[in-house]
Structure formats: structure tokens, C-alpha cells
Amino acid sequence: MGKAIVVGADISDHSHEALKWTLANMYQEDDIIHLVHCFRPLQPAVGPHYAYVPTEEEQANWRRQQAKVLEENMVEAKKLKENVHYKSVLIAGDPRDEIPAYAEKEGATTIVVGNRGRGALKRALLGSVSSHLVHHSKIPVVVVHCQPQKD
């Protein structure tokens, strides 16, 4: 069997570009591409005049919505190139922690993610999964740069 390549998958164009780049530049016949969609579970929220705690039903519905995102990614992935070995993986948690943990567990040689093209200020305020992975992952990370977002 070939190498395992983890590709971050979500509904964005940068995720799609990361997969296209992987297929064009890294994928070889016996490799397995692990499309990993990591989502954050619904969290309780408390404010001055409200409190919200998600029910089990709401969590289940959220997970089903995220599973649908991954399923749509798989449909699109299979259109890009024939005879590619894919494994789809849905993980609840912080992608900065869960993606490298999954990649290590699977013995992946590389993690490939897209970059939203945020400027330095937005990246500093909102955080960046790709930036965190580059600085903290034990496995090599490829960041596929897409067109910058318009502010």
C-alpha cells in the first residue's frame, strides 16, 4: 500500500483547491487520501439575559449537517480524478488538534490544507488552522494558497 495523505475538507473553495493540488502533485496510484472534515460541536452560551445549552437532538442534527458536508466533499473529490483511493473521516473537535492527531494515528506522510488568504490582522484576530498546523504539527504540512479574500 502507498502513503496516507490527510487533506482538510470543508465547504470552502480553498479546501477544494487543496485537494486538487494534492491530486496533481502528490497522489500516486497506491496512496490513500484521507478527506478529514473536523467540526466544532455546539457549545453552551451564556449572556446577561440568556443561557443556551444545546440539546442532544441539536447536537445530533449538527453532526448530520457536518456529515453531509463531508459527503458532498467526497462526491466532488470523485469527480476530479478516477480510481483514487479515498477515506472520508468526520471528527468532532478543534481542527488544530484533531487533524494532526488523526494524521499521526494513521501514519500519514503529509497534511494538506487550504489557506483562506486572510490578511495578517484577520489571521491574528480569528486564528488560522493552517498557520497553527505549520507551527505545531510533527507531520509535514503543505498549505495551498488560494486567492486572497476581499476585505
GUSE-15967 format. One line per 10 residues: for each residue x, y, z of N, C-alpha, C, O. Coordinates in nm, 4 decimals. Each point is the difference from the previous one (the first is absolute). Layout:
BEGIN
X Y Z X Y Z X Y Z X Y Z ~ ...
//
This chain:
BEGIN
0.0840 -0.1185 0.0000 -0.0840 0.1185 0.0000 0.0881 0.1244 0.0000 0.1114 -0.0017 0.0525 ~ -0.1611 0.1072 -0.1105 0.0742 0.1255 -0.0102 -0.0089 0.0821 0.1270 -0.0288 -0.0513 0.1081 ~ 0.0537 0.1779 -0.1238 0.0012 0.0886 0.1160 -0.1397 0.0543 0.0301 -0.0871 0.0047 -0.0869 ~ 0.0687 0.0358 0.2118 -0.1242 0.0642 0.0434 0.0222 0.1506 -0.0041 0.0983 0.0512 0.0535 ~ -0.1914 0.0188 -0.1180 0.0056 0.1455 -0.0096 -0.1294 0.0535 0.0599 -0.1088 -0.0376 -0.0436 ~ 0.1197 0.1244 0.1427 -0.1178 0.0595 0.0629 -0.0270 0.1345 -0.0654 0.0890 0.0846 -0.0090 ~ -0.2125 -0.0651 -0.0367 -0.0407 0.1266 -0.0614 -0.1177 0.0549 0.0797 -0.1021 -0.0668 0.0164 ~ 0.1177 0.1893 0.0329 -0.1081 0.0657 0.0726 -0.1148 0.0306 -0.0952 0.0209 0.0553 -0.1079 ~ -0.1423 -0.0915 0.1487 -0.1168 0.0151 -0.0877 -0.1082 0.0802 0.0700 -0.0366 -0.0297 0.1137 ~ -0.0145 0.1316 -0.1821 -0.1179 0.0725 0.0462 -0.0735 0.0514 -0.1233 0.0233 -0.0498 -0.1101
-0.1106 0.1474 0.1259 -0.0816 0.0454 -0.1134 0.0653 0.1126 -0.0791 -0.0623 0.0562 -0.0901 ~ 0.1854 -0.0229 0.1221 0.0632 0.1163 -0.0618 0.0735 -0.0344 -0.1293 0.0355 -0.1151 -0.0254 ~ -0.0143 0.2181 -0.0546 0.0778 -0.0152 -0.1231 0.1450 -0.0353 0.0309 0.0622 -0.0757 -0.0745 ~ -0.0070 0.1300 0.1848 0.1409 -0.0280 0.0313 0.0206 -0.1467 0.0342 0.1067 -0.0554 -0.0263 ~ -0.2066 -0.0073 0.0840 0.0078 -0.1436 0.0283 0.0014 -0.0794 -0.1310 0.0765 -0.0951 -0.0157 ~ -0.1614 0.1356 -0.0765 -0.0072 -0.0648 -0.1315 0.1328 0.0165 -0.0742 0.0476 -0.0934 -0.0644 ~ 0.0111 0.2112 0.0737 0.1293 0.0254 -0.0648 0.1100 -0.0864 0.0611 0.0888 -0.0473 -0.0710 ~ -0.0947 0.0269 0.2015 0.1000 -0.0847 0.0664 -0.0091 -0.1432 -0.0519 0.1022 -0.0647 -0.0227 ~ -0.2240 0.0155 0.0040 -0.0169 -0.1352 -0.0538 0.0498 -0.0075 -0.1441 0.0697 -0.0947 -0.0366 ~ -0.1048 0.1931 -0.0447 0.0466 0.0004 -0.1395 0.1531 0.0021 -0.0055 0.0603 -0.0705 -0.0809
0.0018 0.1508 0.1663 0.1458 0.0070 0.0039 0.0579 -0.1359 0.0389 0.0980 -0.0454 -0.0592 ~ -0.1583 -0.0186 0.1580 0.0479 -0.1307 0.0455 -0.0051 -0.1017 -0.1121 0.0955 -0.0749 -0.0208 ~ -0.2059 0.0716 -0.0514 -0.0151 -0.0951 -0.1102 0.1018 0.0266 -0.1103 0.0541 -0.0938 -0.0587 ~ -0.0281 0.2203 0.0305 0.0914 0.0355 -0.1081 0.1473 -0.0162 0.0383 0.0832 -0.0276 -0.0865 ~ -0.0503 0.0441 0.2138 0.1406 0.0087 0.0390 0.0523 -0.1088 0.0932 0.1211 -0.0205 0.0084 ~ -0.2090 -0.0488 0.0610 0.0476 -0.0969 0.0992 -0.0534 -0.1405 -0.0199 0.0712 -0.0973 0.0246 ~ -0.1935 0.0857 -0.0680 -0.0671 -0.1297 -0.0034 0.0672 -0.0949 -0.0991 0.0291 0.0366 -0.1139 ~ -0.0052 -0.1603 0.1606 0.0478 -0.1067 -0.0867 -0.0972 -0.1166 0.0128 -0.0792 -0.0055 0.0941 ~ 0.0853 -0.0847 -0.1858 -0.1013 -0.1037 -0.0175 -0.0435 -0.0744 0.1260 -0.1197 -0.0229 0.0170 ~ 0.2089 -0.0150 0.0699 -0.0380 -0.0790 0.1171 -0.0251 0.0829 0.1259 -0.0260 -0.0565 0.1062
0.0331 0.1873 -0.1161 -0.0214 0.0861 0.1162 -0.1466 0.0021 0.0421 -0.0893 -0.0350 -0.0772 ~ 0.0671 0.0764 0.2003 -0.1360 0.0210 0.0497 -0.0108 0.1451 0.0445 0.0810 0.0480 0.0793 ~ -0.1814 0.0206 -0.1308 -0.0260 0.1365 0.0432 -0.1092 -0.0053 0.1060 -0.1109 -0.0474 -0.0245 ~ 0.1452 0.0971 0.1421 -0.0951 0.0072 0.1107 -0.0606 0.1405 -0.0015 0.0656 0.0971 0.0376 ~ -0.1909 -0.0875 -0.0815 -0.0707 0.1280 0.0054 -0.0539 0.0149 0.1414 -0.0900 -0.0733 0.0411 ~ 0.1452 0.1681 0.0328 -0.0357 0.0168 0.1401 -0.0770 0.1301 0.0176 0.0505 0.1090 -0.0268 ~ -0.1744 -0.1238 0.0728 -0.0816 0.1173 0.0322 -0.0129 0.0050 0.1513 -0.0609 -0.0875 0.0616 ~ 0.1184 0.1899 -0.0035 -0.0022 0.0168 0.1446 -0.0922 0.1169 0.0327 0.0147 0.1091 -0.0552 ~ -0.1086 -0.1323 0.1442 -0.0953 0.1051 0.0363 -0.0054 0.0156 0.1511 0.0272 -0.0937 0.0751 ~ -0.0622 0.2119 -0.0332 -0.0128 0.0273 0.1429 -0.1446 -0.0271 0.0423 -0.0934 0.0516 -0.0612
0.0752 -0.1320 0.1652 -0.1358 -0.0248 0.0501 -0.0633 0.1300 0.0496 0.0701 0.0954 0.0338 ~ -0.2018 -0.0928 -0.0300 -0.0706 0.1165 0.0539 0.0400 0.0185 0.1461 0.0123 -0.0971 0.0748 ~ 0.0075 0.2207 -0.0357 0.0455 0.0298 0.1355 -0.1065 0.0792 0.0766 -0.0751 0.0774 -0.0592 ~ 0.0695 -0.0974 0.1895 -0.0904 0.0821 0.0806 0.0421 0.1463 -0.0078 0.1176 0.0312 -0.0184 ~ -0.2142 0.0569 0.0325 0.0273 0.1436 -0.0015 -0.0811 0.0660 0.1111 -0.1155 -0.0355 0.0237 ~ 0.1771 0.1312 0.0433 -0.0660 0.0719 0.1074 0.0238 0.1480 -0.0215 0.1125 0.0431 -0.0251 ~ -0.2188 0.0340 0.0350 0.0094 0.1447 -0.0123 -0.0732 0.0649 0.1143 -0.0508 -0.0692 0.0883 ~ 0.0441 0.2026 -0.0878 -0.0639 0.0698 0.1120 -0.1491 -0.0336 0.0151 -0.0532 0.0030 0.1109 ~ -0.0139 -0.0350 -0.2219 -0.1440 -0.0242 0.0066 -0.0409 -0.1331 -0.0627 -0.1172 -0.0207 -0.0312 ~ 0.2132 -0.0689 0.0130 -0.0349 -0.1285 -0.0599 0.1013 -0.1065 0.0387 0.1112 0.0287 0.0443
-0.1535 -0.1504 -0.0627 0.0898 -0.1143 0.0150 -0.0443 -0.1041 -0.1023 -0.1194 -0.0237 -0.0185 ~ 0.2159 -0.0371 -0.0468 -0.0319 -0.1000 -0.1015 0.0878 -0.1225 0.0218 0.1224 0.0104 0.0074 ~ -0.1853 -0.1240 0.0024 0.0718 -0.1262 0.0072 -0.0585 -0.0891 -0.1089 -0.1186 -0.0330 0.0045 ~ 0.2001 -0.0066 -0.1026 -0.0537 -0.0819 -0.1090 -0.0492 -0.1357 0.0509 0.0625 -0.0630 0.0852 ~ -0.1752 0.0207 -0.1395 -0.0553 -0.1300 0.0360 0.0724 -0.1102 -0.0771 0.0730 0.0270 -0.0954 ~ -0.0940 -0.1496 0.1375 0.0578 -0.1136 -0.0726 -0.0520 -0.0039 -0.1431 0.0740 -0.0335 -0.0926 ~ -0.2013 0.0678 0.0745 -0.0596 0.0017 -0.1348 0.0667 0.1061 -0.0875 0.0283 -0.0251 -0.1172 ~ -0.0031 0.1431 0.1734 0.0679 0.1060 -0.0754 0.1425 -0.0433 -0.0366 0.0457 0.0252 -0.1115 ~ 0.0239 -0.0898 0.2043 0.1353 -0.0495 -0.0288 -0.0036 -0.1044 -0.1116 0.0850 -0.0001 -0.0891 ~ -0.1845 -0.0889 0.0950 -0.0125 -0.1043 -0.1022 -0.0295 0.0619 -0.1365 0.0565 -0.0417 -0.1012
-0.1454 0.1414 0.0988 -0.0317 0.0689 -0.1263 0.1230 0.0706 -0.0551 0.0243 -0.0031 -0.1206 ~ 0.0536 0.0668 0.2079 0.1230 0.0686 -0.0413 0.0992 -0.0998 -0.0594 0.0626 0.0269 -0.1025 ~ -0.0491 -0.1419 0.1679 0.0908 -0.1036 -0.0499 -0.0470 -0.0502 -0.1372 0.0822 -0.0224 -0.0889 ~ -0.2136 0.0046 0.0713 -0.0527 -0.0428 -0.1317 0.0300 0.1042 -0.1074 0.0342 -0.0352 -0.1129 ~ -0.0470 0.1630 0.1475 0.0327 0.1060 -0.0965 0.1473 -0.0066 -0.0391 0.0345 0.0169 -0.1170 ~ 0.0516 -0.0412 0.2143 0.1433 -0.0082 -0.0278 0.0330 -0.1249 -0.0824 0.0882 0.0030 -0.0858 ~ -0.1594 -0.1122 0.1127 0.0193 -0.1225 -0.0793 -0.0397 0.0244 -0.1449 0.0606 -0.0550 -0.0919 ~ -0.1623 0.1375 0.0723 -0.0433 0.0325 -0.1365 0.1084 0.0815 -0.0723 0.0231 -0.0189 -0.1194 ~ 0.0421 0.1086 0.1921 0.1109 0.0773 -0.0580 0.1085 -0.0954 -0.0490 0.0515 0.0149 -0.1108 ~ -0.0176 -0.1123 0.1938 0.1036 -0.0969 -0.0376 -0.0451 -0.0834 -0.1186 0.0789 -0.0273 -0.0905
-0.2039 -0.0130 0.0904 -0.0536 -0.0792 -0.1121 0.0074 0.0794 -0.1305 0.0357 -0.0550 -0.1041 ~ -0.0693 0.1842 0.1096 0.0083 0.0853 -0.1192 0.1448 0.0134 -0.0470 0.0265 0.0032 -0.1202 ~ 0.0668 0.0046 0.2150 0.1423 0.0038 -0.0350 0.0415 -0.1266 -0.0730 0.0752 0.0059 -0.0973 ~ -0.1232 -0.1193 0.1432 0.0343 -0.1275 -0.0644 -0.0547 -0.0051 -0.1428 0.0687 -0.0463 -0.0910 ~ -0.1903 0.0930 0.0715 -0.0596 0.0017 -0.1340 0.0865 0.0850 -0.0940 0.0317 -0.0414 -0.1115 ~ 0.0056 0.1605 0.1588 0.0830 0.0887 -0.0815 0.1394 -0.0596 -0.0225 0.0552 0.0108 -0.1095 ~ 0.0007 -0.0725 0.2114 0.1339 -0.0595 -0.0117 0.0027 -0.1080 -0.1069 0.0939 -0.0068 -0.0793 ~ -0.1955 -0.0770 0.0766 -0.0032 -0.1102 -0.0962 -0.0151 0.0487 -0.1437 0.0317 -0.0733 -0.0937 ~ -0.0797 0.1957 0.0755 -0.0120 0.0577 -0.1344 0.1353 0.0481 -0.0530 0.0187 0.0107 -0.1212 ~ 0.0750 0.0182 0.2107 0.1276 0.0591 -0.0408 0.0924 -0.0966 -0.0718 0.0680 0.0376 -0.0954
-0.0654 -0.1628 0.1414 0.0924 -0.0967 -0.0577 -0.0526 -0.1398 0.0288 -0.0449 -0.0289 0.1109 ~ 0.0510 -0.0572 -0.2114 -0.0498 -0.1363 0.0156 0.1003 -0.0881 0.0745 0.1199 0.0279 0.0028 ~ -0.1717 -0.1336 0.0565 0.0800 -0.1042 0.0645 0.0895 0.0513 0.1128 0.1124 -0.0474 0.0170 ~ -0.1617 0.1427 0.0587 0.0726 0.0508 0.1156 -0.0554 -0.0701 0.1233 -0.1212 -0.0169 0.0136 ~ 0.2100 -0.0234 0.0755 -0.0422 -0.0645 0.1247 -0.0247 0.1081 0.1042 0.0926 0.0703 0.0405 ~ -0.2179 -0.0570 0.0031 -0.0377 0.0999 0.0993 -0.0512 -0.0673 0.1263 -0.0559 -0.1096 -0.0036 ~ 0.0762 0.1772 0.1135 -0.0630 -0.0366 0.1262 -0.0562 0.1294 0.0568 0.0738 0.0971 0.0165 ~ -0.2035 -0.0939 0.0137 -0.0595 0.1208 0.0562 -0.0091 -0.0148 0.1513 -0.0382 -0.1050 0.0518 ~ 0.0743 0.2133 0.0183 0.0068 -0.0042 0.1457 -0.0647 0.1259 0.0568 0.0343 0.1120 -0.0378 ~ -0.1282 -0.1329 0.1290 -0.0690 0.1095 0.0683 0.0455 -0.0007 0.1457 -0.0119 -0.1015 0.0687
0.0639 0.2147 -0.0218 0.0520 0.0092 0.1360 -0.0581 0.1234 0.0682 0.0015 0.1094 -0.0565 ~ -0.0525 -0.1272 0.1775 -0.0475 0.1128 0.0804 0.1147 0.0500 0.0867 0.0642 -0.0785 0.0699 ~ -0.0383 0.2081 -0.0742 0.1059 0.0585 0.0820 0.0668 0.1158 -0.0702 -0.0446 0.0438 -0.1061 ~ 0.1499 0.0048 0.1643 0.0766 0.1117 -0.0553 0.0915 -0.0533 -0.1102 0.0840 -0.0859 0.0270 ~ -0.0980 0.1341 -0.1488 0.0820 -0.0527 -0.1105 0.1506 0.0179 0.0227 0.0799 -0.0775 -0.0524 ~ -0.0418 0.1772 0.1285 0.1425 0.0216 0.0264 0.0604 -0.1173 0.0782 0.1186 -0.0303 -0.0133 ~ -0.2012 -0.0342 0.0942 0.0471 -0.1141 0.0783 -0.0351 -0.1333 -0.0654 0.0808 -0.0929 -0.0014 ~ -0.2007 0.0848 -0.0522 -0.0517 -0.1283 -0.0482 0.0622 -0.0455 -0.1316 0.0248 -0.1192 -0.0182 ~ 0.0006 0.2119 -0.0735 0.0573 -0.0403 -0.1293 0.1390 -0.0611 0.0170 0.0247 -0.1083 -0.0531 ~ 0.0675 0.1738 0.1254 0.1318 -0.0646 0.0154 -0.0060 -0.1282 0.0831 0.0761 -0.0934 -0.0251
-0.1652 0.0881 0.1232 -0.0127 -0.1231 0.0799 -0.0473 -0.1152 -0.0880 0.0507 -0.1117 0.0101 ~ -0.1476 0.1395 -0.0960 -0.0481 -0.1031 -0.0923 0.1113 -0.0415 -0.0963 0.0211 -0.1189 -0.0238 ~ 0.0498 0.2176 -0.0312 0.1075 -0.0287 -0.0960 0.1082 -0.0876 0.0638 0.0503 -0.0927 -0.0636 ~ -0.0148 0.1213 0.1874 0.1004 -0.0813 0.0695 -0.0513 -0.1426 0.0210 0.0725 -0.0971 -0.0216 ~ -0.1974 0.0861 0.0636 -0.0579 -0.1318 0.0263 -0.0024 -0.0856 -0.1267 0.0203 -0.1213 0.0065 ~ -0.0448 0.1838 -0.1209 -0.0086 -0.0719 -0.1269 0.1344 -0.0161 -0.0694 0.0078 -0.0639 -0.1050 ~ 0.0974 0.1205 0.1614 0.1321 -0.0102 -0.0619 0.0120 0.0814 -0.1282 0.0724 -0.0384 -0.0918 ~ -0.1432 0.1502 0.0857 0.0029 0.0842 -0.1198 0.1384 0.0594 -0.0214 0.0715 0.0311 0.0953 ~ -0.0352 -0.0161 -0.2220 0.1283 0.0607 -0.0334 -0.0116 0.1515 -0.0109 0.0986 0.0715 0.0179 ~ -0.2197 -0.0223 -0.0475 -0.0196 0.1425 -0.0239 -0.1419 0.0399 0.0360 -0.0932 -0.0795 -0.0122
0.0774 0.2040 0.0570 -0.1304 0.0637 0.0183 -0.0075 0.1124 -0.1015 0.0918 0.0814 -0.0096 ~ -0.2006 -0.0761 -0.0665 -0.0180 0.1070 -0.0990 -0.1258 0.0770 0.0361 -0.1072 -0.0584 0.0164 ~ 0.1209 0.1898 -0.0042 -0.1138 0.0859 0.0318 0.0028 0.1223 -0.0905 0.1043 0.0376 -0.0536 ~ -0.2199 0.0227 0.0380 -0.0091 0.1244 -0.0748 0.0214 0.1182 0.0926 -0.0022 -0.0132 0.1223 ~ 0.0226 0.1282 -0.1829 0.0184 0.1236 0.0741 -0.1041 0.0981 -0.0476 -0.0152 0.0204 -0.1204 ~ -0.0564 0.0405 0.2119 -0.1082 0.0919 -0.0368 0.0502 0.1309 -0.0597 -0.0779 0.0738 -0.0603 ~ 0.2042 -0.0443 0.0756 0.0528 0.1240 -0.0555 -0.0335 0.1212 0.0846 -0.0037 0.1122 -0.0504 ~ -0.0208 -0.1342 0.1796 -0.0273 0.1132 0.0894 0.1270 0.0824 0.0166 0.1110 -0.0525 -0.0086 ~ -0.1285 0.1799 0.0320 0.1138 0.0853 0.0297 0.0513 -0.0271 0.1399 -0.0598 -0.0768 0.0753 ~ 0.1706 0.1400 -0.0408 0.0642 -0.0236 0.1291 -0.0917 0.0371 0.1168 -0.0020 -0.0706 0.1009
-0.0726 0.1781 -0.1126 -0.0871 0.0431 0.1092 -0.1128 -0.1005 0.0245 -0.0236 -0.0403 0.1139 ~ -0.0452 0.0001 -0.2196 -0.1072 -0.0985 0.0165 0.0541 -0.1329 0.0503 -0.0631 -0.0657 0.0828 ~ 0.1785 0.0264 -0.1319 0.0607 -0.1254 0.0435 0.0326 0.0065 0.1492 -0.0188 -0.0976 0.0726 ~ 0.0681 0.2141 -0.0271 0.0347 0.0163 0.1413 -0.1251 0.0005 0.0877 0.0005 -0.0570 0.1091 ~ -0.1064 0.1202 -0.1557 -0.1231 0.0096 0.0792 -0.0819 -0.1286 -0.0022 -0.0504 -0.0438 0.1034 ~ 0.0374 -0.0161 -0.2210 -0.0874 -0.1159 -0.0161 0.0731 -0.1327 0.0126 -0.0628 -0.1043 0.0180 ~ 0.1931 0.1078 -0.0272 0.0770 -0.1242 0.0038 0.0086 -0.0632 -0.1372 -0.0762 0.0346 -0.0903 ~ 0.1676 -0.1259 0.0753 0.0198 -0.0668 -0.1273 0.0372 -0.1451 0.0271 0.1014 -0.0289 0.0636 ~ -0.1846 -0.0611 -0.1126 0.0284 -0.1424 0.0157 0.1299 -0.0340 -0.0716 0.0859 -0.0684 0.0557 ~ -0.0711 0.1161 -0.1796 0.1197 -0.0344 -0.0774 0.1264 0.0510 0.0681 0.1001 -0.0715 0.0054
-0.1032 0.1925 0.0459 0.1163 0.0559 0.0684 0.0339 -0.0815 0.1251 0.1169 -0.0277 0.0268 ~ -0.2183 -0.0100 0.0486 0.0229 -0.0811 0.1200 0.0615 -0.1351 -0.0368 0.0936 -0.0459 0.0655 ~ -0.1460 -0.0173 -0.1699 0.0524 -0.1301 -0.0416 0.1463 0.0098 -0.0419 0.0812 -0.0849 0.0368 ~ -0.0480 0.1870 -0.1127 0.1379 0.0174 -0.0457 0.0956 0.0107 0.1187 0.1102 -0.0546 -0.0032 ~ -0.1528 0.1245 0.1065 0.0883 0.0233 0.1143 0.0005 -0.1112 0.1046 0.0934 -0.0083 0.0798 ~ -0.1957 -0.0775 -0.0785 -0.0101 -0.0965 0.1096 -0.0059 -0.1466 -0.0425 0.0212 -0.0880 0.0834 ~ -0.0491 0.0596 -0.2085 -0.0140 -0.1393 -0.0435 0.1361 -0.0683 -0.0087 0.0982 0.0597 -0.0439 ~ -0.0942 -0.1862 0.0864 0.1215 -0.0805 -0.0137 0.0123 -0.0554 -0.1415 0.1073 -0.0439 -0.0416 ~ -0.2182 0.0464 -0.0317 -0.0052 -0.0509 -0.1373 0.0113 0.1196 -0.0945 -0.0580 0.1050 0.0276 ~ 0.1307 -0.1181 -0.1375 0.0103 0.1118 -0.0948 -0.1382 0.0477 -0.0477 -0.0905 -0.0796 -0.0250
0.0783 0.2113 0.0136 -0.1257 0.0632 -0.0410 0.0239 0.0796 -0.1275 0.0956 0.0768 -0.0097 ~ -0.1837 -0.0963 -0.0880 0.0011 0.0799 -0.1219 -0.1214 0.0915 0.0053 -0.1128 -0.0464 0.0170 ~ 0.1358 0.1758 -0.0314 -0.1087 0.0973 -0.0020 -0.0155 0.0482 -0.1437 0.0914 0.0591 -0.0576 ~ -0.2080 -0.0852 0.0012 -0.0287 0.0405 -0.1370 -0.0640 0.1381 0.0059 -0.1087 0.0183 0.0547 ~ 0.1782 0.0766 -0.1116 -0.0485 0.1391 0.0050 -0.1018 0.0255 -0.1103 0.0211 -0.0354 -0.1160 ~ -0.1310 0.0970 0.1548 -0.1051 0.0363 -0.0936 -0.0007 0.1526 -0.0126 0.0788 0.0698 0.0638 ~ -0.1684 -0.0212 -0.1462 -0.0105 0.1446 -0.0175 -0.0410 0.0668 0.1308 -0.0881 -0.0508 0.0694 ~ 0.1502 0.1642 -0.0339 -0.0370 0.0697 0.1229 -0.1458 0.0449 -0.0020 -0.0556 0.0320 -0.1051 ~ -0.0059 -0.0304 0.2255 -0.1361 0.0495 0.0121 0.0022 0.1515 -0.0109 0.0964 0.0652 0.0402 ~ -0.2030 -0.0106 -0.0948 -0.0147 0.1457 -0.0052 -0.0521 0.0474 0.1358 -0.0957 -0.0562 0.0532
0.1593 0.1602 0.0030 -0.0447 0.0516 0.1309 -0.1153 0.0938 -0.0122 -0.0486 0.0514 0.1007
//
